[in-house]
């Protein structure tokens, strides 16, 4: 069934106690804007409040998980007064207000009281990569492109640093955030970042398999376990994360670009989105040594 936003689909299998949320914006690699993110949040609320559901499966339409936040409106997230047409950046007070609300979505997802399973293929970039890492059980195709490429033009403190360091380890987290590299999931399979890494054609079946396994567990036990997990992680890995994530994001993305540095927002305004991405890739390309 569709939600109030047809870019988000919501289905329930009551016999198996599993709900499925599908990001349905394939023309833009299932990237999302604030309205689409809010629709996902409403679906999650329905699952959280339904005692007969134990698992939520998060996936993307047409073989792509999500390319993250829609960069066609980078400043529009902050409201009309901060739009590119206004020819000025959003103030820090505006950034903090909006980012605090925005990060509430990710905090709720990270501490969601039911089991979350990710069916991840194609691309998991930016916010899509964060959501993939936040799922309890993640099944990813080996050729899935993962990373935080927006750090190249919005700054290396995007997202939850606590979560990146906890889930990826400090070495890989630093590499992805300080270079903006996009890598294939198969290249880090040995690190055990994801529950299961498999061939692309097996992702859907394997994610459904894991969802069914988790749904067999006692519903009360699952909720108690999720809250216990949240407490342990909050005290051992995520202490201070709730404030630090939006604070770092609001301050860290308000960059001043030096002459010669690549300014994506300015380049896009001058040349259009497609050409801006081409110029971005050209600027950041460094050939491997022989």
N, C-alpha and C positions, 0 to 999 in steps of 0.2 A: 504494500500500500504506500501511497505517497503521503508526505507530511504537508504542512502549509507551504513548504518550499519544495518544489518537485526535484530539486537537486539533491535531496536527501530522501532515501527510501527506507521504510521501516516495516519489517515482517516479523511475525511471531509463530513459532512452532510450539504450541502448548504441550503437546504430547512429549516432546523432548526437553521442554523447559528452556528453550533457546530463543533469544531475539536476535535479529540481524539488522544492522544499520549499514546501508550502502551509500557511499559518497557517489553521487550521480551527476557529475559535471565533466564527462570524458573529453569534451572538446578543449578543455583547459587542464587536461591531465588530473582531473578531480581536485584542482586547487579550490580554495574556499575563501569567501569574504565573511564579514561579520554576521550577516544575516544567515548564511549557510551554517556557520559555526553555532549560532544560536539554535538553529533547527536541530542540529546534532545533540545539543545540550538538552533540548526538550525530549528527544527520544530517549536519552540516557535517564532522564528523570522518570519517564514512564516505566523503564525497566527497574530502576531502583525502588519504585513504589509498588511494584507488582510482586506479591509474595509467591506467585506461581512461576516466576522466572528466576533462573539461577545463573545463566550465562548470557553475555552479549557478544556477538561476533561482529567485528568492525572490518569492513572491506571497501574496495573501490570498484566502480563499474568498468567493464571492458578491459580487465587485466592490469589496471593501474591503481595503486593504493592512493597516493596523493602527492602532488608536487608542492603542497604547503599553502601558505597564504598567497592570495592573488596579488601579484606585484604590479598589476595594471593600475592599482589605486593605493600605492604605498602610503601616502599621507591621508587619503580619504578615510582610513580607519579612524582618524582623529576628528572627523566631523567636517561639515561644510567650511567652517572658518579656517580649517587647516588644509584645504584642498589645494592642489597644484595651481588651480586657476587664481587663487588668492595671492600667489607669488610670495608666500612667506612660509617659513617653517612653523609647525605647531610649537607653542610655548612648552616649557618643561612642566608647568602645572597641568596643562592639557594632556601632555604625554603620560604623566603619572596617573591622572584620573582614569584615562582610557586603558592604559596598560594594566593597572590594578584590576579593573573589571575583566579585561581580556584574559589575564593569567588565572583568574578564578575558574575559567573553563578547564584549563589544563590541570590545575590543582584538584578539581573535582574528579577529573578523569583518572588521574594518577592514584587517588584514594577511593576509587569507585567501590561500593560495597558488594557488588556481584563480580563474578569472574569475567575478565575481559580477554578475548581471543582476537588476535590480529591476523588477517589473511593479507599478506603483503607481497605485492609483485609489481613489476614495471618500474615505478619510481616511488620513493619515500624520501622526500626532500623537505627541509625546513620544518614547519609545523607538522607535516606528515611523518617525517622522521621521528620527531618527538613523540607523537602519538603511538607510532610503532614500538618505540622503546618503552612506553608507559604501559603497554598491555601486559597482562599477567603471563599469557602464553602467546608466543609469536611464531608464526610459520612464514618463512620468507623464501622467495625464489632466489637461486644463486645469482641470477643475472640482474637482480633488482638494483637500481642505482640509488645509493643512499648518501646523505651528507647534508651540510648546511651551507649551500653556495651563496646565500644572501649575506653571509658574513663578509664577503668581498666588497660589498657596497653599503651595508648597513651596520657593520661592526661585529667583532668577534664575541660579543656578549649576548647574542640572541638566545632566548630560551632559558631553560633551567640548567645552570652550570652544575648544581648539585647532582642533578639527574644524569647529565652527561658523564661526569667524573665517576659516579657510582656505577652506572651501567656499562660504560665503555672502557673505564680505566683512564688514568690521567694522561698516559702517552697518546692513545688514540684520540681522546677528547681534544687534547691540545692540537694534534695534527689537523683534525677536521675543522676546528674553529679558527685556527691561525692561518690556514691556507685556503679554506673554502673548497677543498678537494671533494669531488664526487667519486665514490668508489663502488665496486660491486660487492654485494653481500657475501658472495662466495669467497672473496679474498680474506675475510675475517671469520670464516666458519670455525676455524680452530680455536677462536677465542670464546666461543659459547655465548655470544651476546644475545642470540635469538634461540628460542626453544628448539626449533628445527629449521634447518636450511636444506632445501630440496630442489629438484628440477622444476622448471616453471609450470609444466603441465600437471604437476601433482599438488600444487599449492592449495587449490580449492578443496580437494578431497581431504588432504591432510589437516587443514584448518577445521573442517567440519568434524573430522575424527576427534581432534583434541577438544572441540566444543562439547561433543557428546560425552567424552570421558569425564570432563569437569562437571557436566550437568547431572551425572549419576551420583555425585556426592550429596550428603545431607545438606539441605538448603540452609538450615540454621548454622551448621558447622562451617559452611563456606563464608557466611557473613561474619561470624565470629573470627574466623581465620583472617579474613581481609582486614578487619579492624586491628587485629593483633599485628599483622604484617605492617600496617600503616604506622602503628605506634613504634615498632622496632626500627623501621626505616627513618621515621621522624626524629628519633633520638640518636641514631647511629650514623645516618647518612644525609638527612635532609634538614638538620637543625638550621633554622634561619632562612630556609629556601623560600618560603611563602612571600616574605618581604624582599629578599635579595633578588629574586627572579624578575619582578616587574621594575624594581629600582634600577638594577643594572641595565635592563632593556631600555628604559626611558632615557637614562643618561647616556648609555653607551651607543645608542643609535643616532644621537644628535651630533654627528661628526662634522668637523670642519675639514674640507679637503684642501690639501696643499697643491700648488701648481704641479701639473703632471700626474697627479693621482686620478684614478678613474672614479667619476661621479655618475653613478647609474641614473639617478633621478634627473639630473640636468641633461645627460646624454639622451635619455628617453624623450624628454620634452622637446629636444632639438631635432632628433632623428626618428622618433617612433620606437615602439617596443621591440619589434623584430630586429631592427638594426642595432638597437642598444644592446641586446643580448649578444649579437654577433661581435660587436666591438668589445664587449666585456670579455668574451672568450678569447678574443685576439690579444687583448691587453694582458690577461692573466696567464696566457700560455707561456710556459718555460720549457724548452725542449730538454728531454732527458739526455745526460752526457753519454757519449759512446762508451 
